[in-house]
């Protein structure tokens, strides 16, 4: 099947053909035959690089109305926005922030790209454009099974179908164990395939040899110790680069990514002075300088501690073949388009807070799926680095094994409270049965007996009543506080903590910007900031010195370590508002520039939410949330 055979405008056909896209891949043909150009729903469970974005584009362009493309990550949103913006005669909008708005400016676009959280927020805030959608594409739909964003994604899909009845849904996924269940939930056809445009072979390295799943083997010359995982990784990356390819190496931590990148860069793999200069111009932090120094040697590191501008520069340079290798934490495998000839997974375990745990099979498969660049590589290789003791276990766990099932996480009490409040506050339901009706369209309800769903719903409602966010009498009604918490897009737990903080502030002798920051930083919606052993004593002294400004007393907290971590975040942000520069904060508090960037952005949102919540709380304290936000 050719692109010219599809019901697309001549200009769009010319656009695809000018980029070498003339013949459809087999999974794309299957999607067309399943009816994507006729408004039919589809779940496509196919490997990376097998043409899922093209399927989505065709579905949105042939739909009888606007299209919405939902992504899990902001970086992926920008990438897809850039891709769709190149389509002739198509207007494209993007939205990833401002959780307290209805994003009315998106209404006139043919295609809107947004994160699931932004779509959920727009629905809560009464966005009229949602009802006009004809096609909704969900990228990485298997993330319905993730702890964090999974519940938001499935509730968003459930409410979208109520706001836009008959909407076409096209769900894109990596290969998972139960795509048939996802398709059944969405009332969609299933296209499932293992086809890839570039052959991929996966293998395990041990004792100087790589054994692949196509029954081939490769002897590797390892300068150093063949049993050392880092020496082997160095050799695997260097061999690929020497052969004219690019490589991705995945390790367990930020520090390991930086250390490995510095080692590889010192080996003379290449040179990228222009990219290095671009990175140096972004900021003066030590992390930025180290990254630029690595890039001088043709290698970069990539992790969440980098500023978003750092990550964008690295990803673009790699796609343009101006970098030979990237050393990354697993977050790079989550969606952005950075294929390489060889992927090396040095570390298959990571520290989770209580100990080392094996990475999920699906996550490792996503890393391996980055191997093989269409039109550039004759093949793709993924190598798991092991040793004599782990060789068989790695093979069984990751090479032979199928990825895990996707199961709903909506039963998590925090997630369920969040979405029950949203359903009532947004006017989707005003009774217990009404809420059940909305939840009935979720993936959770699809596989859960009604009695079990009813039981967890009762608990969530009771908790929200205790939090003063719902009234449960003749029916269900959101209080003014509940409406504001939902509209501001904070969790009920965060809303309750902000309310407690405002009320506790009435008894303080000194209410300052630090008070405002301590309240919002000590909430579930503010990410933890690493607190090292060497700085714990200093942070303890700081907390003692400013005890009269904090709404939590040091001897009364249920989790002192977590609170002290929140105090560190508040202190960093307080110094930022006082004019301390990013370079000094990053170095003194041992955080990444990306961590500072994300905490500032999160604090802006939470301070705005707290200011709105304060206006509906009956308390005498005047906590300077607005002033503090303005200074960020």
C-alpha positions in Angstrom: 0.0 0.0 0.0 1.3 3.4 -1.0 0.8 6.8 0.7 -0.9 8.0 -2.4 -3.6 5.3 -1.9 -4.7 7.0 1.4 -7.5 9.7 1.5 -5.0 12.5 2.2 -4.6 15.9 0.4 -2.1 16.1 -2.4 0.0 18.5 -0.4 0.2 16.1 2.6 1.1 13.2 0.2 3.8 15.3 -1.3 5.0 16.1 2.2 5.4 12.5 3.2 7.0 11.5 -0.2 9.5 14.3 0.1 10.7 12.6 3.3 11.1 9.2 1.7 7.8 7.9 3.0 6.1 6.3 0.0 5.3 2.7 0.9 3.5 1.8 4.2 5.1 -0.6 6.6 3.1 -3.8 7.3 1.8 -2.6 10.7 0.6 0.7 9.0 -1.2 -1.3 6.3 -2.9 -3.3 9.0 -4.0 -0.1 10.8 -5.5 1.2 7.6 -7.3 -2.1 6.9 -8.6 -1.9 10.5 -10.3 1.4 9.6 -8.3 4.3 11.0 -9.2 6.4 8.0 -12.9 5.7 8.6 -13.1 6.8 12.2 -12.7 3.4 13.8 -10.8 2.9 17.0 -7.5 1.1 17.2 -4.9 -0.2 19.6 -1.5 -0.5 17.9 1.0 -2.6 19.9 4.1 -2.6 17.8 7.8 -2.0 18.3 9.6 1.3 18.4 10.4 2.8 14.9 7.7 0.7 13.2 5.6 3.7 12.2 3.2 4.4 15.0 3.4 8.2 14.6 2.4 7.9 10.9 -0.6 5.9 11.9 -1.6 8.6 14.4 -1.1 11.3 11.8 -3.2 9.6 9.2 -6.0 9.0 11.8 -6.1 12.7 12.8 -5.9 14.1 9.3 -8.8 11.9 8.1 -11.0 12.5 11.1 -14.1 14.6 10.8 -12.9 17.3 13.2 -10.0 18.3 15.4 -7.4 15.8 16.7 -5.8 15.6 20.1 -2.4 13.8 20.6 -1.8 12.9 24.2 1.8 12.3 25.4 3.3 11.3 28.7 6.3 13.7 28.7 6.8 17.4 27.9 9.9 16.6 25.8 7.9 14.2 23.7 5.1 16.8 23.3 7.6 19.3 21.8 9.0 16.6 19.5 5.6 15.7 18.2 4.5 19.3 18.0 7.5 20.0 15.7 6.7 17.0 13.6 3.0 17.9 13.1 3.8 21.6 12.5 5.6 20.5 9.3 2.3 19.2 7.8 1.1 21.6 5.1 -2.1 23.4 5.8 -2.4 22.0 9.3 -2.6 24.3 12.4 -1.0 22.8 15.5 -1.2 23.8 19.2 0.7 22.6 22.2 -0.1 22.7 25.9 1.9 21.2 28.8 1.6 23.6 31.7 -0.8 26.1 33.4 -2.9 23.5 35.2 -5.5 26.0 36.4 -6.7 27.0 32.9 -9.1 25.6 30.3 -6.6 26.4 27.5 -9.2 28.1 25.3 -6.4 29.3 23.0 -6.2 25.7 21.6 -9.7 25.6 20.3 -9.0 26.7 16.7 -6.2 24.2 16.0 -6.5 21.2 13.7 -4.2 19.2 16.1 -3.5 19.8 19.7 -0.5 18.1 21.5 -0.8 17.9 25.2 0.2 15.8 28.2 -2.5 13.7 29.9 -2.3 16.0 33.0 -2.9 19.0 30.9 -5.9 17.4 29.2 -7.3 16.3 32.6 -6.9 19.9 33.9 -8.6 21.4 30.8 -11.6 19.0 31.4 -11.8 20.0 35.1 -11.8 23.7 34.1 -14.6 23.3 31.6 -12.7 23.5 28.3 -15.4 23.7 25.5 -13.0 22.5 22.8 -12.9 19.0 24.3 -16.4 18.3 23.1 -15.5 19.1 19.5 -12.7 16.5 19.3 -13.1 13.9 16.5 -9.9 11.9 17.1 -7.8 11.3 20.2 -4.4 9.6 20.0 -2.8 8.3 23.1 0.9 7.7 22.8 2.5 5.1 25.2 -0.9 3.9 26.3 0.8 1.1 28.3 1.6 3.8 30.9 -2.0 3.3 32.1 -0.2 0.7 34.3 2.3 3.2 35.8 2.1 4.3 39.4 2.3 8.0 38.8 0.5 9.1 35.6 -1.5 5.9 34.9 -4.7 6.8 36.8 -4.8 10.2 35.3 -4.5 8.8 31.8 -7.3 6.3 32.2 -9.7 8.7 33.9 -8.9 11.2 31.2 -9.8 8.7 28.5 -13.0 7.8 30.4 -14.2 11.5 30.8 -13.1 12.3 27.2 -15.5 9.7 25.9 -18.3 11.4 27.9 -17.5 14.9 26.8 -17.0 13.8 23.1 -19.3 10.9 22.5 -18.3 8.8 19.5 -14.7 10.1 19.5 -12.2 8.0 17.6 -9.5 6.7 19.9 -6.1 5.5 18.6 -3.9 4.1 21.3 -0.2 3.5 20.6 1.9 1.1 22.7 5.1 -0.8 22.9 4.6 -4.5 22.9 2.9 -5.6 26.1 1.5 -8.9 27.5 -2.2 -8.0 27.3 -2.9 -5.5 24.5 -6.1 -7.4 23.8 -7.5 -6.3 27.2 -6.6 -2.6 26.4 -8.3 -3.0 23.0 -11.4 -4.6 24.6 -11.5 -1.7 27.2 -11.4 0.9 24.4 -13.8 -1.0 22.1 -11.0 -0.9 19.5 -9.5 -3.2 16.9 -6.1 -4.5 17.7 -3.0 -4.4 15.5 -0.2 -6.4 17.1 3.1 -7.0 15.4 6.8 -7.6 16.1 7.8 -6.2 12.7 10.6 -3.6 12.6 12.0 -1.7 9.6 15.5 -2.5 10.9 16.3 -6.0 12.2 17.1 -6.1 15.9 19.1 -8.7 17.6 19.4 -8.8 21.4 22.2 -10.5 23.3 24.0 -10.9 26.6 27.7 -10.1 27.1 29.7 -12.3 29.5 33.5 -13.1 29.7 34.4 -11.4 26.5 31.7 -12.8 24.3 28.2 -11.7 23.2 25.6 -14.3 22.5 22.6 -13.1 20.4 19.1 -14.4 20.1 19.6 -15.1 16.4 22.0 -17.9 17.3 25.1 -15.8 16.5 28.0 -14.9 18.7 30.6 -12.1 18.8 33.9 -12.0 20.5 34.7 -8.6 21.9 38.2 -7.3 22.5 38.0 -5.7 25.9 41.0 -3.5 26.9 41.1 -4.1 30.7 39.1 -6.7 32.6 36.6 -8.7 30.5 34.7 -9.4 33.7 34.3 -5.7 34.6 31.0 -4.3 33.4 32.3 -0.8 32.7 35.3 -2.0 30.7 33.0 -4.2 28.7 30.6 -1.3 28.1 33.5 0.9 27.0 34.5 -1.7 24.5 31.0 -2.2 23.2 30.4 1.5 22.6 33.9 2.1 21.2 33.5 -0.8 18.7 30.3 0.6 17.4 31.6 4.1 17.0 34.8 2.9 15.3 32.5 1.1 12.8 30.7 4.4 12.0 27.7 3.9 14.2 26.2 5.6 17.3 25.6 4.0 20.7 23.4 4.5 23.7 24.6 3.2 27.1 22.1 2.9 29.9 23.3 2.9 33.6 21.5 3.1 36.9 22.2 6.6 38.2 23.1 10.1 37.3 26.6 9.8 38.7 27.2 6.6 36.8 26.0 8.3 33.5 28.4 11.2 34.0 31.4 9.0 35.0 30.9 6.7 32.1 30.5 9.7 29.6 33.7 11.3 30.9 35.6 8.0 30.5 34.3 7.5 26.9 35.0 11.1 26.0 38.6 10.7 27.1 39.0 7.8 24.7 38.8 10.0 21.6 35.5 8.8 20.1 35.0 12.1 18.3 34.7 15.8 18.6 31.7 18.1 18.7 33.0 21.6 19.5 29.9 23.5 18.1 27.5 21.5 20.3 29.8 21.9 23.3 29.8 25.7 22.8 26.0 25.7 22.6 25.8 23.8 25.9 28.3 26.1 27.6 26.2 29.1 26.6 23.1 27.8 28.5 24.4 28.3 32.0 27.6 28.4 34.1 26.8 25.4 36.4 29.4 22.8 37.1 27.1 20.1 35.6 26.8 22.2 32.4 30.5 22.6 32.2 31.1 18.8 32.7 28.5 18.1 30.0 30.2 20.5 27.5 33.6 19.0 28.3 32.2 15.5 27.5 30.6 16.7 24.3 34.0 18.1 23.2 35.0 14.4 23.1 31.9 13.3 21.1 29.9 11.9 24.1 27.1 13.3 26.3 25.4 12.2 29.4 21.6 12.5 29.8 19.5 12.5 33.0 16.8 14.3 34.9 19.4 16.5 36.7 20.1 18.4 33.5 18.2 21.5 32.5 15.6 20.8 29.9 17.6 23.0 27.4 20.6 20.7 28.1 18.6 17.6 27.3 17.1 19.1 24.2 20.5 20.1 22.9 21.9 16.6 23.5 18.9 14.8 21.9 19.0 17.1 18.8 22.8 16.7 18.4 22.5 12.9 18.6 19.7 12.8 16.0 21.8 15.0 13.7 24.8 12.6 14.2 26.9 15.3 15.9 27.4 13.0 18.9 28.8 9.5 18.8 27.3 8.2 22.1 25.0 9.1 25.0 25.3 7.7 28.5 21.9 7.8 30.1 19.7 6.8 32.9 16.5 4.8 31.9 14.4 8.0 31.6 15.8 8.5 28.0 14.1 5.3 26.9 10.6 6.7 27.8 9.7 8.2 24.5 12.0 10.7 22.9 13.3 9.7 19.4 17.0 8.9 19.8 17.8 5.7 17.9 21.3 4.3 17.8 23.0 1.3 16.0 23.9 -0.3 19.3 22.2 -0.1 22.7 24.2 -1.2 25.8 22.4 -1.9 29.0 25.1 -2.0 31.6 22.9 -1.9 34.7 19.8 -4.0 34.9 19.0 -3.1 38.6 18.5 0.2 40.4 18.2 1.4 43.9 14.5 2.0 44.9 15.0 3.4 48.4 14.9 0.0 50.2 17.4 -1.9 48.1 18.4 -2.9 44.6 15.6 -4.2 42.3 15.5 -5.6 38.8 14.2 -3.3 36.1 10.8 -4.3 34.6 11.1 -6.3 31.4 9.1 -3.7 29.5 11.5 -1.0 30.5 14.5 -2.9 29.3 12.7 -3.8 26.1 12.1 -0.1 25.5 15.8 0.6 25.9 16.7 -2.2 23.5 14.1 -1.0 21.1 16.2 2.2 20.5 18.7 0.1 18.5 18.6 0.4 14.8 18.1 3.7 12.9 15.8 3.3 9.8 17.6 4.3 6.6 20.9 4.7 8.5 21.8 1.3 10.0 21.8 -2.1 8.4 20.8 -3.6 11.7 20.3 -2.8 15.4 22.0 -4.5 18.3 21.1 -4.5 22.0 23.5 -5.9 24.5 22.9 -6.6 28.2 26.1 -6.6 30.1 26.5 -9.5 32.5 29.0 -12.0 33.7 29.3 -15.7 34.2 27.0 -15.7 37.2 24.2 -13.5 35.7 24.3 -14.6 32.0 21.5 -17.1 32.2 19.4 -15.0 34.5 19.6 -12.0 32.1 18.7 -14.2 29.2 15.7 -15.6 30.9 14.5 -12.4 32.4 14.9 -10.0 29.5 15.7 -11.8 26.2 13.3 -14.7 26.3 10.7 -13.1 28.5 7.6 -11.2 27.4 6.9 -7.8 28.9 4.7 -7.5 31.9 0.9 -7.1 31.9 -0.6 -3.6 32.0 -2.8 -3.3 35.1 -4.7 -0.3 36.4 -3.3 1.6 39.4 -6.5 3.6 39.9 -7.3 1.7 43.1 -4.4 3.5 44.8 -6.2 5.6 47.5 -4.5 8.9 46.7 -5.2 8.5 43.0 -8.9 7.5 43.5 -9.5 10.4 45.9 -8.0 12.8 43.3 -10.3 11.6 40.5 -13.5 11.2 42.6 -13.2 14.8 43.7 -12.6 15.9 40.1 -15.6 14.0 38.8 -17.9 15.6 41.4 -16.3 19.1 41.2 -16.4 19.1 37.4 -20.1 18.3 37.4 -19.8 14.9 35.8 -21.7 13.3 38.7 -23.7 14.4 41.8 -24.3 11.0 43.4 -22.5 7.9 44.3 -24.1 6.0 41.4 -23.1 8.8 39.1 -19.5 8.6 40.1 -19.6 4.8 39.5 -21.0 5.5 36.1 -18.0 7.6 35.1 -15.5 5.2 36.7 -17.2 2.4 34.8 -15.5 3.6 31.6 -12.0 3.2 33.2 -9.6 0.4 32.7 -9.8 -0.3 36.4 -13.5 -0.9 36.2 -13.1 -3.0 33.1 -11.4 -5.8 35.1 -12.9 -5.2 38.5 -16.1 -6.5 40.0 -18.7 -3.8 40.7 -18.8 -4.7 44.4 -15.1 -4.2 44.8 -15.2 -0.9 42.9 -18.1 0.3 45.1 -16.2 -0.5 48.2 -13.1 1.5 47.3 -15.3 4.4 46.1 -17.0 4.5 49.6 -13.6 4.8 51.3 -12.5 7.6 48.9 -15.8 9.6 49.5 -15.5 9.2 53.2 -11.9 10.5 53.1 -12.9 13.5 51.0 -15.7 14.4 53.4 -13.2 14.3 56.3 -11.0 16.6 54.3 -13.9 19.1 54.0 -13.8 18.8 50.2 -17.1 16.8 49.6 -20.5 16.9 51.2 -22.4 13.6 51.3 -26.0 14.0 52.2 -28.9 13.7 49.7 -26.2 13.5 47.0 -22.6 14.4 46.5 -21.5 18.0 46.2 -18.0 19.5 46.2 -17.4 22.2 48.8 -15.9 25.5 47.8 -12.6 24.2 49.0 -13.0 21.0 47.1 -13.9 22.9 43.9 -10.8 25.1 44.3 -8.5 22.1 45.0 -9.7 20.3 41.9 -9.5 23.4 39.7 -6.0 24.1 40.8 -5.0 20.6 39.9 -3.4 19.7 43.2 -4.1 16.4 45.0 -6.6 16.4 47.9 -3.7 15.5 50.1 -1.7 18.5 49.0 -4.9 20.7 49.4 -5.4 19.4 52.9 -1.7 20.1 53.9 -2.0 23.6 52.5 -5.2 24.2 54.5 -3.5 22.9 57.7 -0.5 25.1 57.0 -2.7 28.2 56.6 -4.5 27.5 59.8 -1.3 26.7 61.7 0.2 30.0 60.5 -2.4 31.9 62.6 -0.4 30.9 65.6 3.0 31.9 64.4 4.7 35.0 65.6 6.5 35.5 62.2 4.8 34.6 58.9 7.2 35.1 56.0 8.0 33.9 52.5 9.8 31.0 54.1 6.5 30.0 55.8 4.8 30.0 52.4 7.5 27.9 50.9 7.6 25.4 53.8 3.9 24.8 53.4 4.0 24.1 49.7 7.3 22.2 49.8 5.9 19.8 52.5 3.2 18.4 50.1 3.0 15.3 48.0 3.0 17.4 44.9 6.5 18.7 45.5 9.2 16.2 44.5 11.7 15.2 47.1 15.1 16.8 47.0 18.1 14.6 47.9 19.4 15.2 51.5 22.9 14.0 52.0 24.4 12.9 55.3 27.0 15.7 55.2 24.3 18.4 55.0 21.8 16.9 57.5 23.3 18.7 60.5 23.4 22.0 58.7 19.7 21.6 57.6 18.8 20.7 61.2 20.4 23.9 62.5 18.6 25.9 59.8 15.3 24.4 60.9 16.0 25.3 64.5 16.9 28.8 63.6 13.7 29.4 61.6 11.4 27.3 63.8 9.2 30.3 64.5 8.5 30.6 60.8 7.5 27.0 60.2 4.0 25.6 60.5 5.3 22.2 61.5 7.1 21.8 64.8 10.3 19.7 64.7 9.1 17.4 67.5 5.6 16.9 66.1 6.2 15.6 62.5 5.3 12.0 61.7 8.2 11.7 59.3 11.1 14.0 60.4 13.4 13.0 57.5 10.7 13.8 54.9 10.0 17.1 56.6 13.7 18.0 56.7 13.9 17.3 53.0 11.0 19.7 52.5 12.9 22.3 54.5 15.9 21.9 52.2 13.7 22.5 49.2 12.1 25.5 50.8 15.5 26.9 51.8 16.8 26.6 48.2 13.8 28.3 46.8 13.9 31.0 49.5 17.5 31.8 48.6 16.5 31.9 44.9 13.8 34.5 45.6 16.4 36.5 47.5 18.6 36.6 44.4 21.1 33.8 44.8 22.2 32.5 41.4 21.6 29.1 40.0 25.4 28.3 39.9 25.8 28.9 43.6 22.6 27.0 44.6 23.5 24.0 42.5 27.0 23.8 43.9 26.2 24.5 47.6 23.1 22.3 47.9 24.5 19.5 45.6 21.5 19.4 43.3 21.4 19.3 39.5 20.5 22.4 37.5 17.5 20.4 36.2 16.4 19.8 39.8 16.5 23.5 40.6 14.6 24.3 37.3 11.9 21.7 38.1 11.5 22.8 41.8 11.1 26.5 40.7 8.4 25.6 38.2 6.6 23.3 40.6 6.7 26.0 43.4 5.2 28.5 41.0 2.3 26.2 40.4 1.8 25.2 44.1 2.1 28.8 45.4 -0.5 29.9 42.9 -2.8 27.0 44.0 -2.1 27.8 47.7 -3.0 31.5 47.2 -6.3 30.4 45.5 -7.1 27.9 48.3 -6.2 30.5 51.0 -9.1 32.7 49.7 -11.7 30.1 50.6 -10.2 29.0 54.0 -11.5 30.6 57.1 -8.3 31.6 58.8 -6.7 34.8 60.1 -3.2 34.2 58.8 -2.0 36.2 55.8 0.6 33.8 54.3 2.4 35.6 51.4 1.9 32.9 48.7 1.4 35.5 46.0 4.4 37.6 46.9 6.6 34.6 47.1 5.4 33.4 43.7 6.1 36.8 42.1 9.7 36.6 43.3 10.3 33.2 41.7 
